[in-house]
Amino acid sequence: MIREIIHDPIILSIKSKDATEDDIQTAKDLAETLEHHKDGCVGMAANMIGVSKRIIAFYDDKKIVTMFNPEITQKNQPYETKEGCLSLLGEPRSVTRYKSIRVRYQDRYMKSHEKRYSGFAAQIIQHEVDHCSGILI
């Protein structure tokens, strides 16, 4: 189900709780909402659709990847960039990101994975993990 995008910075700044297998529908809704906004959005966190759970969805090579409880375990090569956000109005804001990251997460079956990402996918993941932590750019 396509969900409404939350714009309230107070709600978005609340730290999300860990996701469980009971949150599968939220993950599906998140992916559908991301697909609906694909022309102006490359990633979303569950709090952007009003659910304070640690779930993110993002495009990686035109495919939507969903992660439960993502945690960045390693960051390399910081750089400055500007980012916008579907849930925040206004101009893009300056932020520090890392060119390469390692992220630990669970899939929809709650099986643990760890993977290295670089480039734009790494930037998207960092942005969405910040959302899960209540950090707004």
VMD Tcl script that draws the C-alpha trace (Angstrom):
set ca {
  {0.00 0.00 0.00}
  {1.32 3.45 -0.90}
  {1.60 5.49 2.28}
  {1.58 9.23 2.94}
  {4.99 10.88 3.38}
  {5.58 12.38 6.85}
  {7.01 15.92 6.87}
  {6.90 16.70 10.61}
  {10.53 17.09 11.82}
  {9.52 16.26 15.40}
  {8.14 12.86 14.36}
  {11.09 12.25 12.01}
  {13.60 12.99 14.78}
  {12.33 10.14 16.98}
  {14.81 7.26 17.05}
  {13.27 4.14 15.47}
  {12.87 0.82 17.30}
  {14.28 -2.46 15.99}
  {12.16 -4.18 13.38}
  {10.92 -7.76 13.73}
  {9.33 -10.34 11.44}
  {5.99 -8.73 12.41}
  {7.01 -5.67 10.36}
  {6.91 -7.35 6.93}
  {3.85 -5.35 5.84}
  {5.61 -2.10 6.74}
  {8.55 -3.16 4.55}
  {6.18 -3.93 1.66}
  {4.44 -0.58 2.08}
  {7.81 1.18 2.20}
  {8.93 -0.44 -1.07}
  {5.61 0.37 -2.77}
  {5.77 3.98 -1.58}
  {9.37 4.28 -2.81}
  {8.34 2.85 -6.20}
  {5.50 5.38 -6.36}
  {7.97 8.25 -5.78}
  {10.79 6.87 -7.97}
  {10.96 10.01 -10.09}
  {12.10 12.09 -7.12}
  {13.29 9.64 -4.49}
  {15.99 6.94 -4.34}
  {15.57 5.72 -0.77}
  {13.23 5.79 2.20}
  {13.15 4.87 5.86}
  {10.02 3.56 7.59}
  {9.64 6.67 9.72}
  {9.05 8.61 6.50}
  {5.76 6.71 6.19}
  {4.90 7.08 9.88}
  {6.33 3.84 11.29}
  {9.20 4.21 13.77}
  {10.94 0.94 12.91}
  {14.49 0.39 11.63}
  {13.60 -0.52 8.03}
  {15.01 1.10 4.90}
  {14.38 0.61 1.20}
  {16.54 2.00 -1.60}
  {17.36 1.61 -5.25}
  {20.53 -0.29 -6.09}
  {20.97 -0.72 -9.85}
  {17.26 -0.16 -10.54}
  {16.27 -2.83 -7.99}
  {14.69 -2.02 -4.63}
  {16.65 -3.44 -1.70}
  {15.00 -3.63 1.73}
  {17.02 -3.87 4.94}
  {15.78 -4.54 8.44}
  {17.83 -3.11 11.33}
  {20.68 -1.75 9.20}
  {23.83 -0.76 11.05}
  {26.87 0.81 9.44}
  {29.88 -1.01 10.85}
  {32.64 0.62 8.82}
  {33.08 3.95 6.97}
  {35.93 5.01 4.68}
  {36.88 8.15 2.74}
  {34.71 11.03 4.00}
  {33.49 13.67 1.57}
  {31.13 16.64 1.61}
  {27.99 16.63 -0.49}
  {24.49 18.12 -0.61}
  {21.34 16.07 -0.20}
  {17.64 16.66 -0.43}
  {14.91 14.58 1.16}
  {11.35 13.81 0.15}
  {10.22 14.26 3.76}
  {11.99 17.60 4.30}
  {11.02 20.70 2.43}
  {13.54 23.23 1.20}
  {16.86 23.23 -0.58}
  {19.45 20.43 -0.42}
  {21.62 20.59 2.70}
  {25.35 19.99 3.20}
  {26.33 16.72 4.85}
  {29.41 14.54 5.34}
  {29.19 11.06 3.81}
  {31.63 8.23 3.20}
  {32.54 6.78 -0.20}
  {32.64 3.21 1.12}
  {30.69 1.58 3.95}
  {30.06 -1.85 5.39}
  {26.53 -2.45 6.61}
  {25.11 -5.24 8.75}
  {21.39 -5.87 8.33}
  {18.66 -8.50 8.29}
  {16.51 -9.55 5.37}
  {12.75 -10.10 5.50}
  {13.33 -13.56 7.00}
  {15.46 -11.97 9.74}
  {18.59 -13.65 8.38}
  {21.71 -11.56 9.06}
  {23.93 -10.24 6.28}
  {26.92 -7.96 5.99}
  {27.81 -6.22 2.75}
  {30.12 -3.48 1.48}
  {28.64 -0.66 -0.58}
  {30.34 2.22 -2.34}
  {29.38 5.24 -4.39}
  {25.80 6.42 -4.63}
  {24.29 3.30 -2.99}
  {26.52 3.91 0.06}
  {25.35 7.52 0.21}
  {21.68 6.51 0.08}
  {22.13 3.91 2.83}
  {23.86 6.46 5.07}
  {21.00 8.93 4.58}
  {18.35 6.32 5.41}
  {20.24 4.91 8.41}
  {20.42 8.50 9.70}
  {16.61 8.64 9.42}
  {16.37 5.49 11.55}
  {18.50 7.22 14.18}
  {16.32 10.34 14.13}
  {19.03 12.37 12.37}
  {17.73 14.84 9.79}
  {19.95 16.55 7.26}
}
mol new
graphics top color blue
foreach p $ca { graphics top sphere $p radius 0.5 }
foreach p [lrange $ca 0 end-1] q [lrange $ca 1 end] { graphics top cylinder $p $q radius 0.2 }
display resetview
